[in-house]
Amino acid sequence: MTQKMDLTVKSTENTAYMIERIKDKLRIVNAGAIKAAHFDDEMYEELHDLYTMVMKRENFSPSEMQAIAEELGKLRRT
């Protein structure tokens, strides 16, 4: 039996999981450019919110996909 992840807990594993799921759901072409290591714990809640919104939706318009990609870019470490 697999254990359910608690994504409310800040962890490197949870960050990596959410990033991978967002990339899969959006079918991001240049997925290699987005890595969990690029994200900081300080932005965890924002990433979790974005993940939750993306997972609730079935389809995205091109402009929505662009906006999500831009948001991911804003959440990256500088």
C-alpha positions in Angstrom: 0.0 0.0 0.0 1.4 3.4 -0.9 1.5 6.2 1.6 -0.4 9.4 0.7 1.9 12.5 0.5 1.1 15.4 2.8 1.8 18.3 0.4 1.2 20.8 3.2 4.5 19.8 4.7 7.5 21.7 3.3 10.1 19.3 1.9 12.4 18.8 -1.0 10.5 15.7 -2.0 7.1 17.5 -2.0 8.5 20.3 -4.0 10.0 17.9 -6.6 6.7 16.0 -6.7 4.6 19.1 -7.3 6.9 20.5 -10.0 6.9 17.1 -11.8 3.1 16.8 -11.7 2.7 20.4 -12.9 5.1 19.7 -15.8 3.3 16.5 -16.7 -0.2 18.1 -16.5 0.8 21.0 -18.7 3.0 18.9 -21.0 5.7 21.4 -20.7 8.1 21.0 -23.7 11.2 22.4 -22.1 10.6 20.5 -18.8 14.3 20.1 -18.2 14.6 23.9 -17.6 12.3 23.6 -14.5 13.9 21.7 -11.7 12.8 21.4 -8.0 16.3 22.6 -7.0 15.4 26.0 -8.5 12.6 26.5 -5.9 13.0 27.9 -2.4 11.1 26.8 0.8 10.1 30.4 1.2 7.8 30.1 -1.9 6.4 26.7 -0.9 2.9 27.9 -0.1 2.7 29.7 -3.4 3.9 26.6 -5.3 1.4 24.5 -3.4 -1.4 26.9 -4.3 -0.4 26.8 -8.0 -0.1 23.0 -7.9 -3.6 22.8 -6.4 -5.1 25.0 -9.0 -3.4 23.1 -11.9 -4.5 19.7 -10.6 -8.2 20.8 -10.4 -8.4 21.7 -14.0 -8.7 19.4 -17.0 -7.7 21.8 -19.8 -5.8 25.0 -20.2 -5.9 27.6 -22.9 -2.5 28.6 -24.4 -2.7 31.9 -22.5 -3.4 30.1 -19.2 -0.4 27.8 -19.8 1.7 30.8 -20.5 0.5 32.5 -17.3 1.3 29.3 -15.2 4.8 29.1 -16.8 5.3 32.7 -15.9 4.2 32.1 -12.3 6.6 29.2 -12.0 9.3 31.5 -13.2 8.4 34.1 -10.5 8.6 31.4 -7.8 12.1 30.3 -8.8 15.1 31.4 -6.7 16.9 34.4 -7.9 
